Amino acid sequence: MLISTYRFRFSMSSFLWAFIGLSVLCSLGYWQATRANYKLTLQKTIESRNQAPPIILQQNIENIRGYVYMPVLATGVYDKENEILIDNQKHQGMPGYHVLTPLKLKFDDTVIMINRGWVPVGNDRNNLPELDSSEGEVEVYGVISHHRSVPVIKLGESVIDVGKRWLYFDIEQYNQMTGYNILPVQVLIDKRNIDAYEVNWPEFDPKVTMHIGYSIMWFTFAIIVVVTYFGLNIRKEQVDIE
């Protein structure tokens, strides 16, 4: 009498391919889940720090990177000679620049960059916009922020396009040009400051849902690999039982 039975046939090559695929997919799923948790924690940190009392910044502060996302009240004098414009910044679809002005702090001449907001390019890119700022000692209210990342691929050795127009901000090149040793953070100016231009800083978007979605996708692919592996290696056979 013939009966049907199922037998698993082990194959080293298919096992290795399945193991590698499963390892990669599970790693990607775990990484995306970790990113979601990190972004959620970061969002809570930002919201908490934004509600904190402002830091009084009148001289260099040790480990100032630890104060990122916190309100700040910086006191000092603008150095308009070393002010620069960061190109390719858009506001409501219009091209323009971000104005970065160095501020010499009150008590020790430490320099921090103040991002004063957006200004339009105008009708002729060859004519840079005329900028103005307060004379003498000023108080600047804003939020401490990281400098924007330098592009991975740099076009040429210099970031300076024309005059004060820069393609992006490179802290090392700026220090070499000015002789400063500026702080490794910047201040995003608050729109209530008299020296602020057009200010509309984007809110932090953790994109938690996106990361969770990717995590589910990768883990689903991992399950498909397991099912496919067993589906290809389990065979139905007819056994003759006397």
Secondary structure, DSSP 8 states (H G I E B T S, - for coil): -EEEEEEE---HHHHHHHHHHHHHHHHHHHHHHHHHHHHHHHHHHHHHHHTS--EEESS--TTGGGGTTSEEEEEEEE-GGG-EEEEEEEETTEEEEEEEEEEEETTT--EEEEEEEEEE--S-TTS--------SEEEEEEEEEE-----SS-SSS--EEETTEESS--HHHHHHHH-----SEEEEE-TTSTT--B---------HHHHHHHHHHHHHHHHHHHHHHHHHHEEEEEEE--
